[in-house]
Amino acid sequence: MTMGPNSCYRPLATGGDDDNESLLHGTTTKGVVSAVAAEHRSDGAFRRLKIALLVSLILNAGMLLGGLALRRVMRGPENPIFPQAYYSPAEDVIEYETRVFHEGFGKGRTIYQMAPSPEVDAAWDDLYNFGVSRIPRSSADRLVNATRPIPGDEDHYVVSLDVFHQLHCLNMLRKALHPEYYPDMRHDPNNLDDLHWGHCLESLRQSLMCSADISPLVWQWVDRVKEVRLMGNIVHTCRNYDKIKDWALQRRVLKLDFTEAKG
């Protein structure tokens, strides 16, 4: 082989043991550096992931606590903090509102306090006396306590909301205060009505303690009598009774006969 005039001899590069070792293992110094750099990048990415997860956890916890605090601050007639614990077929119509109670004195007296008359009786009956309610089997299956199907309409079941029973009991006790107008309400230890009154008293006691109205009564100066007195005309948070009554009226059972029903 001939060499051109500008060509010169260049000996092959000879490396030391390190180069030979690298060649034997199929790696180079550059490859080792790249591997180390990649490992550092992996460690950095993992640290960033841990930091991101920690920040996300803190933010989520803060949002949860903030939401609970906001709910407590904003709770009120439209946002009760303690809803119905067990299922009621009427729960979807529950709405809350604020109402100022009547003290029931002087001009604050209502028709429900008036002396017995057909008009007063009609007003009381209009509060609750419209029979029982009809609900579908799907609703009956969700009740905590079992109820009976309607005879002749076994796909529907019978219920009555307890508020109507409580009002019935209160009306019974009202009538007992006026035996001269309601002779059947005269006191007689041997009369079933006496047992009925006892039942009504106990039922109302339990209902009042169950609902446990915590609206604060206040004491105010009454200029007319020049003294501080307990005031009952205060604001309460109430369930909208008209909504509940409408629910029952739309589902009322006009005819119900269990005489031939089997156990």
Residue pairs with C-beta under 8 A, 6 or more apart in sequence:
22 28
22 29
71 79
71 81
72 81
75 81
76 96
76 237
77 96
77 97
77 98
77 237
78 95
78 96
80 96
80 237
83 91
84 91
84 94
86 144
87 142
87 143
87 144
88 161
89 133
89 135
89 139
89 142
89 143
89 159
90 161
90 244
90 247
90 248
93 243
93 244
93 246
93 247
94 239
94 240
94 243
94 244
95 239
95 240
95 243
96 237
96 238
96 239
96 240
97 237
97 238
97 239
97 240
98 235
98 236
98 237
98 238
99 235
99 236
99 238
100 233
100 234
100 235
100 236
101 232
101 233
101 234
101 236
102 108
102 109
102 110
102 233
103 231
103 232
103 233
104 110
104 113
104 232
108 233
111 119
111 120
111 123
112 120
112 123
112 124
112 174
114 120
115 178
116 175
116 178
116 181
116 182
124 167
124 171
124 174
127 164
127 167
127 171
127 245
128 163
128 164
128 165
128 167
128 168
128 171
129 168
130 248
130 249
130 252
131 252
131 253
131 254
131 256
132 158
132 159
132 160
132 252
132 253
132 256
133 158
133 159
133 160
133 161
133 247
133 248
133 251
133 252
133 253
134 150
134 153
134 156
134 157
134 158
134 251
134 252
134 253
135 156
135 157
135 158
135 159
135 251
136 155
136 156
136 157
137 149
137 155
137 156
137 157
139 157
140 146
140 147
140 149
140 157
140 159
143 159
147 157
147 158
147 159
148 157
148 158
148 258
148 261
149 155
149 156
149 157
149 158
150 156
150 157
150 158
150 253
150 256
151 256
151 257
151 258
151 260
151 261
158 253
158 256
161 244
161 248
162 207
163 241
163 244
164 248
165 203
166 203
166 204
166 207
168 200
169 199
169 200
169 201
169 203
169 204
170 200
170 204
172 185
172 193
172 196
172 197
172 200
173 197
173 200
173 201
173 204
175 181
175 182
175 185
176 182
176 185
176 187
176 193
176 197
178 185
179 185
179 186
179 187
184 193
185 193
187 194
188 194
213 236
215 234
215 235
215 236
215 237
216 234
217 230
217 231
217 232
217 234
218 230
218 231
218 234
219 228
219 229
219 230
219 231
220 228
220 229
220 231
221 227
221 228
222 228
222 229
